[in-house]
């Protein structure tokens, strides 16, 4: 026969008391749900913005590399016309993507006095996750290279 002590224990589904307060399990789970929803409402736009910023930084670097490549091509030419053709030919190799939609020559400065050429490019960018205030950007880059194809002064 079981002892009277174990028979006197009654199982209860009532919430256990913590200090002077009783905790309702429904209230705790609702509070957790609300905190999670508010957290997601704040964190999701921040994460989406971060993806756009990473895409912008990456394409800005790519634009700078294209400007540098075009300036190197122009620097190896002996006259301005040849330099413009070399820049246009080097920029023809650009393959548009869903993010970087176009790359264009903005200006070329062929300076034989200082012995350098400056090339400026413009890249049209479509961010991967468009937000209402930002969906397209124009990134500009310029590069300066020495002229290698100029004859020596006599």
N, C-alpha and C positions, 0 to 999 in steps of 0.2 A: 504494500500500500504506500502510495506516495505521501510525502510529508505534507503537513498542512501549510507550511510556508510556500511551497511551490504551487499549491492550489489557490492560495490567496492572491497570487500575482495575476493581474488582469492585463491583457495586452490592449493597448490603446493606439489608435491612429492619430491622436491629437498631437499637434506640434509640441516639441520639447521646449521648455523655457530656457532662455539664455539671460541670465541676470534677472532683471525685473520685466523683461519684454518677452513676448511669445512671438516666434517667427512663423509666418505663414508661408508654406512652401510654394504656393501659387504666386504670392507677391515676389518672392525671390526669383523665380523663373521669368516672370514678366519683366522685372527690372533688368535681368540679364539680356533678354531679348531686345529691349529698348536700347540698352547700351550698345549692343552689337549693331543694331540698325543705324544708330547715330554714328558709330564708328565707321561703318561702311560708307555712309553718306559723305563723310569727311575724307576718308582715305581713298576712295575710288577716284574722285576728280584729281587729287594730288598725284596719284599713280599715272593717270592718263596724261596729265600735264608733264610729268617726268619723261614719259615716252616721247612726247613731242620735243622736249628740250634736247634729249639725246639725239633724235633725228636731225634737229637743227645744227647741233654741234658737229655731228658726223658729216653732214652735207657742206657745212662751212669749210671744214678741213678739205673735203674733196674739191670744192671750188678753188681753194688756195693752191692745191696741187695742179689743177688744170691751168691756172694763171701762170704758175711757175713753169710748167711744161711749154706753154705758148711763148713765154718770154725767152726761154732757152732756144726755141726754134727761131725766133726773131733775132736773137743775138748772134746767131751763126750766119746771118745774111749780110751782104755788103751794101744794100740800098733799101730805102723805105718800101718800095713796091714789092721787092722780094720778101721783105719781112712781113708785110701784110698777108701775102699769099701763104707764107710758111705758117703764120698764126692761124689763118682760116683752115689750112689743111690739118693742122694739129688738133683744132677744135672739132673737126668733122668726125673724129674718132669717138666723140662722146656718145654714149648710148643712153637715151632717156629711160627713166624708170617711173614707177608710180609716185615716188617722192621727189626726185629731181627731174622736172619735166622739160627743161630747156637750159642750154648754156650758150651765151652769146658774147661776142666781142664788144666791149663798151668803147674802148679807145686804145690806140697804140701811139706811143711817142718815141720816135726814132731820133735820138740826140747824138749826132756824130761829134759834136764839140766836146761833150763830157764823156763820150764813148760808152753810152748805155742806152738800153731800150726799156721802156715801161709798157706793160700790157695790163689792161684792166678788163675783167670779165664780170658778167652778171648771170647768176643762176636763179631760175624760177623754182621755188620749193613748194610742194603741197605736203602739209604735215599729215602723218599717218592717222591721227585721231583728231579731226577738226573740232575745235571748240568754237563757240559763237563769236568770240572776238579775235580769233586767230585761225586762219585756215590756209592762207598763202603768204609767202614771203619772197622777197628778192634779196639774194645775198650777193654782195659785191666783194671782189678781191682784186688786188693788184700785185704785180711782181716786177722787180727790176733786175736786169741781167746786163753784164758787160757786153759790148759789141766785140765779137771775135773775128768777124769777117772784114774789118776795116783795114785798109793798107796803112803801113807805118808812116809816120810823118818824116819828110825828108829835109 
